[in-house]
Amino acid sequence: MALTDSVNRDANRALRARFDEVYGQYQQLRSGLDELQTRLAELRVTQRSDDGQVTATVGAQGELIAVDLNPSIYRDHDAKALSAKITATVRRAAAAATTATQDLVSTYLPARSGAADFLRTGDFGTLLGRADTVLRGSE
């Protein structure tokens, strides 16, 4: 019986240590949440067209904040070309904002967490696969 008691105590210690580790990660994540929300709300990414005629600024979710047009655009009266240039510049800014947001959020998540992997890859399979692995381990 003493061997069983020893094994149970060792298992309980290991479970308690793992719980403490996970709970510490949760507390760290929770304490940084307000700061993260503030930083995301303030995040701005600006991109310029190759010729410098169009400047687009977007927020953390790629939402358009501002488009600035250099007065030199009025020399060329090609509305389609201008439209394409604006669209391309906004798309580049949105893509850069996605990367900046992923980088920022990942600093608040535990390394190798399913959520961090999902932010990097956008792959739900990775996120769900990790959850499946955790659930299988607890059965």
Disulfide bonds with the S-S distance in Angstrom:
none
